Amino acid sequence: MNKKVYLLVLFMLLTVLTSRLSAQQLPLYSQYMFNTLEINPAYAGFKQSMQFTSVFRKQFNGIKTAPQTAMISGDMPIGETRLGIGLKIVDDRISVIQNLGAQISMSYRIEGDNSNLSFGLQAGALNNKTDFSQLNITNAGDPVFAQNLNAMAANFGTGVYFNTDKFYAGLSSPNLVRTHLRKTDVALSEYMVKQDMHLYLNAGYLITVNDNFVLKPSFLLRGVKGIPLNYDINANLFFREIMSGGISYRSHSALVGLLDFRLLPTLRLGYAYDYNLGRLSNFSKATHEVILRFHIPFDKDELMPSYMF
């Protein structure tokens, strides 16, 4: 990597570490390396194809009210311009709470001799619903649980994404605005849920082992106000375009195994198994995540390999 690349990575890392980083509130994904648009709007239109991605994640298998997330997204470049566009819809649930959101992304790419630098913006809305009728309330007269909650909020995000033929790095915040997801009447104004700004820093590198195998190590840092930084460290080994296998470690919480298969030249299926290492490991060992990726290339002669960023 040249001097400019090192300076860019150093700048992004310092930006995250010097920022004030409440609990993780946005959906968590193990196969983030195949789902970059979810964390960074600057990725929209990166590949010269129309891409569609769907993800279903069920955390802490065996716990009835554990989190589960369903996501569908699509993105593509806009003609011969340097612009890209993307759309994602996310349904994130835990216990009696459902967050349903939709966001549209737009990116602008600056092309260098052997690199690209993209800037992205996104805007959308989030609907938060809480159904207290599903709870067993000990004190039936408690005013906090007297009525179900249903609130809408707008949000905005931004990101930057840099890549060469072998290296990529991204810095993003999918939700810049501190959103008040729900708020009751004045008498209960202290009972509100706020979604704080999240920061993501991710990077990866391609290592060509031989004609058949490519190794792709990567990492993802997540930061949100009120808790320490948490991270994923990952390595995937790709066998041609047929399949890949990998392993990840998520700080203090999970060891993850990953598999990815080519079903058709334009269709891939991925699976992640999270073995829980945290406090819930006594109750649930497993989290399952399935991802399906489909793309329509604009030029079959320039089809980008699946391991490319």
Protein Blocks (a to p, Z undefined) as FASTA:
>chain_A
ZZklmmmmmmmmmmmmmpccdddfbdcdfklmlmmmmmomklgokagcdddddddddehi
hiakbccdddddddddehjbfbdcddddddddehjbccdddddddddddddfkbccdddd
ddddddddddfklpccfblmlmklmpccdddddddddddddddfkbccddddfblbacdf
bacdfklmmpccdddddddddddddddfblmbccdddddddddehiacdddddddddehj
lbccdddddehkbccddddddfbfkbccdddddddfbfmlmmombdcdddddddddfblk
lcccfkbZZ
